Amino acid sequence: MAKEGNQAVPVAVVDPVQFAELMARMDKIDEKIEFYAAEKFMRAGKSIGRDMGAAYGVCAGLILILSYIIFNYAHNWTPVLK
């Protein structure tokens, strides 16, 4: 029993071979989890990049169309307004 004011530290006795096997299994599980997380974030990054690329493409297309209209019809707006 721990005396008043002293902290008792629990001690566990484990076979070193079993401990090594357990740590090897834990490392394999950790590698699988890291691989899954990396794949998930890579797919999310690809989809975000695709969506942002489409948005930038639409913006660039609108800028090109508006600049074409402004520069070609700046002197005469009647063909544009009809």
C-alpha positions as CSV (number, residue, x, y, z in Angstrom):
1,M,0.0,0.0,0.0
2,A,1.3,3.5,-0.7
3,K,2.1,5.6,2.2
4,E,0.5,8.9,2.8
5,G,2.0,11.6,0.5
6,N,4.0,9.1,-1.6
7,Q,2.9,8.1,-5.1
8,A,3.0,4.5,-6.1
9,V,4.1,3.8,-9.7
10,P,2.4,0.7,-11.1
11,V,4.8,-1.9,-12.6
12,A,3.9,-4.2,-15.4
13,V,6.0,-7.2,-16.3
14,V,5.8,-8.2,-20.0
15,D,7.7,-10.8,-21.9
16,P,10.1,-8.9,-24.3
17,V,9.3,-11.3,-27.2
18,Q,5.6,-10.6,-26.8
19,F,6.2,-6.9,-26.5
20,A,8.3,-6.9,-29.7
21,E,5.5,-8.8,-31.6
22,L,2.9,-6.4,-30.3
23,M,4.9,-3.4,-31.3
24,A,5.5,-4.9,-34.8
25,R,1.7,-5.4,-35.2
26,M,1.1,-1.8,-34.0
27,D,3.6,-0.5,-36.6
28,K,1.8,-2.3,-39.4
29,I,-1.5,-0.9,-38.3
30,D,0.0,2.6,-38.1
31,E,1.4,2.2,-41.6
32,K,-2.1,1.2,-42.9
33,I,-3.7,4.1,-41.2
34,E,-1.2,6.6,-42.6
35,F,-1.5,5.2,-46.1
36,Y,-5.3,5.4,-46.0
37,A,-5.2,9.0,-44.7
38,A,-2.7,10.0,-47.4
39,E,-4.9,8.5,-50.1
40,K,-8.0,10.3,-48.7
41,F,-6.2,13.7,-48.6
42,M,-4.8,13.1,-52.1
43,R,-8.2,12.4,-53.6
44,A,-9.7,15.5,-51.8
45,G,-6.8,17.6,-53.1
46,K,-7.4,16.4,-56.6
47,S,-11.1,17.2,-56.5
48,I,-10.5,20.6,-55.0
49,G,-7.9,21.3,-57.7
50,R,-10.2,20.2,-60.4
51,D,-13.0,22.4,-59.1
52,M,-10.7,25.5,-58.7
53,G,-9.3,24.9,-62.2
54,A,-12.8,24.9,-63.7
55,A,-13.7,28.1,-61.9
56,Y,-10.5,29.8,-63.1
57,G,-11.3,28.6,-66.6
58,V,-14.8,30.1,-66.5
59,C,-13.4,33.4,-65.2
60,A,-10.7,33.5,-67.9
61,G,-13.2,32.7,-70.6
62,L,-15.5,35.5,-69.5
63,I,-12.7,37.9,-69.4
64,L,-11.6,36.9,-72.9
65,I,-15.2,37.2,-74.2
66,L,-15.8,40.6,-72.6
67,S,-12.5,41.9,-73.9
68,Y,-13.3,40.7,-77.4
69,I,-16.7,42.4,-77.3
70,I,-15.2,45.7,-75.8
71,F,-12.3,45.9,-78.3
72,N,-14.2,44.9,-81.4
73,Y,-17.4,46.9,-80.8
74,A,-16.1,49.9,-78.8
75,H,-16.7,52.3,-81.7
76,N,-20.3,51.0,-82.6
77,W,-22.5,49.4,-79.9
78,T,-25.6,49.0,-82.0
79,P,-24.7,45.5,-83.3
80,V,-24.2,44.3,-79.7
81,L,-27.5,45.8,-78.4
82,K,-29.7,44.4,-81.1
